[in-house]
Amino acid sequence: MSVKIQEGFALFSKRMDAKAYIEGEDETLDNMESQKILEIKRERDERRRKLLFDNLDLILRYRDEIMKTPRYAKIDAHYALRGGGAYIGPIAMQRRFCAAGVPVTVGVTLGSLLEIWGTATYKVNCSCGNTAYIRSFGGSPLTGMSVAGAICPHCKNEIHGIRSRPFGDYVRQVMNALDREEAAVSQAFTSGVFGKLSEQCSLEKMISELKLREI
């Protein structure tokens, strides 16, 4: 049974000034659904992050082919990197902007991620003799100090406490990647040329296809 609430304008104004909003049943339901959607997205991102790093050796073996194959290179991979800084908070791996008046979200793709991992900043030597790749970093934009964590695709060793490079170098590579993705989407809107739905691919499908090739 719904309850009808009546209040005078003076009381209404005071409540608005105090930001004491009254939430209706429909608003409550919508907010609950939105929270569920966000939670499902977080769980999916965590699952895909684990899937990507569990198969990192496979992905790196086909690095050149992935970079040359748009349906692979454009796979969303914003969840693979994590970064943050003092005073500025988490480093966004996605960016929202307007292209021809249309709100668009771009993020670090698998192709961009492989380009980032191709730089010296995101590589570190592993004790097994192979190369490990940075997957998380933090630091201070004021002092430039940083600390990072990496994983080796060969022995699966996790390396922590990496402090040998400036914080800004990590951030710059991410910003450059997002700039490239934004430029590509803006160009698609300008030219009116977009990829076909049939050309889209998921991380799960790509890994399955690559594994089949190794059987």
N, C-alpha and C positions, 0 to 999 in steps of 0.2 A: 504493500500500500504506500503510494507516494504521499509526501507531506508538502503542502504548499507553504512557502516561506514568504512573509510580507515584511518589508522594512521601509522606513522613510528615507528620503533622499539624503538627509544629513548623515544618518547611520551608514547608508550605502557609500557615501563619499569617504567617510572615515575608514571604512573597511577596505576600500580601494587604495587609499593612501598607505594603509598598513600592509597592503598586498595580501590580505586575508580573503582569498577568493573562495567562493562556494562552488564546488564541483558537482555537476549534475550526474545522473545515473549513466547517461550516454557518454559523457566525458570520461567518467571513471572506467567504463568498459573499454573505450578507445585507448586510454592510457595503459590499461592492463594488457591489451593486445599488442600495443607498441613495445612494451617491455618484453613480452614473450618473443616478438620478432627479433629484437636486439640480442636477446639471450641465445636464440637459435643461430643467429649470425656469428656471435662470439664462439659458440661451440663448433660451428662449421669451420671457422678460421683456424681454431686450435687443431682440429682434426687434419686440415689441409697442411698446416705448418708442420705437423709431425710427419705426414705423408711425404712432403717435399724433402725433409731432411733425412728420412729413412731411405729415400731413393736418390739422394744427392749424387752418389757415385754414378748411377745410371744417367742422370740428367747431364752431368758434366762430360760423360763419354760422348754424348750426342750434342754437345754445346753448339758446335758450328751449324749443324743441321737445324737445331731449334731456332737459332738466330736468323736463319735464312727462310724459315717456314712461318709465315704470318699467323696461321691458326695456332701455332705453338707459342710463338714469341709474344702474342697479345694476351696470353692467359694471365688472369689477375694473380698477382703474387705479393700484394701489399702487406699481407700478414707474415711474410717471411722475415722481414727486418723489424727490429724494435730499437728505438732510440729516444733519448730524452736529455734535457739539460737543466741545470740549476737556473731558476728564475723564469724559464720559458716553458717548462713542462715537457710533455711527450712531443716527439718530432712526428708530424703527420706524414704518413706514407700514401695519403690520398689528398687530392686537391679538388675543390669545387669552383667552377667558373662559368661564365656565360659565353656560349658560342652562338653567334647570330641570334642573340636574345633567348637562347634555350639553356636552362641550367644543366650543366654536365659535370660529372665526377670522373676524374682520371686518377689512376694510382700506379704504383710501381708494378710493372708487368714482369713476366718471366724473362722476356728479352732484356728489359732494363736491369733486372736483378743480375743477370749473367754479365752484362756490361759493367755493373758496379763491382762484381766479384773479379772482374778482369783487371781492376786497378790495384796498384801496390798497397793502397790504404786498407783494402779489405782482405788482404792475404797475410798469413802468418805461417811460419814453419811449425810443423808438428813433430813431436819426438819420434814418430815412426819414419820420418824422412820425407813425408809427403806434405802437400799444402793444405792448410786448414783455412776456412772462410769465416769472416766476421758475420755474426747474425744478431748481435745486440751491442749497443754502446750507450754510454752516458758521459756527461762531463759538464764543464762550465764554459759558457761563451765569453766570460770575462777573462779567466786565466788561460783558457785553451787546453787545460788538462783534461784527460779522458781516461776511461777504463772501458774495456770491451771484452766480449766473450766470443769464442769461435768454436767451430766444429770441424773435425776432419772427416771427409767423406770416405776415406779408405779404412781407417781403424775405428771410426766413430768416437774417437776421443774428444771430450769437451775441454776446451782451454779457457781458463778464467783469468782475470786480472791483467789483461793486456793494456799497457800504459805507454806504448812507444810512439804514439802519433797524436797530432793535434785534434781536438774535438771538432773544429771547423772543417777539417778534411772529410770527416764522416758525413757531416751535414751537407757539405757542398755537393758530394756525389749524389745524394738523394734529391736535392733541389734541381740539379742538372737533369736527372732522370725524369722528374715531374715536368720540367720545362719541355723536354723532348716529347713527352706524351701529350701535353697540352697543345704544343705546336702541331702535332700530327692530327689531333682531333679538330683543331681549328681549320687546318687545311682541308680536311674531309668535308667540313661544313661549307667552306668557301667553294670547293670544287663540286660539291654534291655527290661525291663518290664515297660510298660506305661499303664495308664488307658485308657479304651475304650471311644470313643466319646459318646456312649450311657450312660456312667456313669457320664458325666458332667452335672452340674446343675447350674442354675442362682439363684441369690437372689430372684428374682420375683417368680420363680417357687417353690422354697423352702417355701417361705412364704405362697403361695397359698396352698401347700400340708399340711402345719402345720395347717392352718386355717380350712381346710376341716376336719381335725381330731378332731377339737374342736366343730364342729357342732353337 
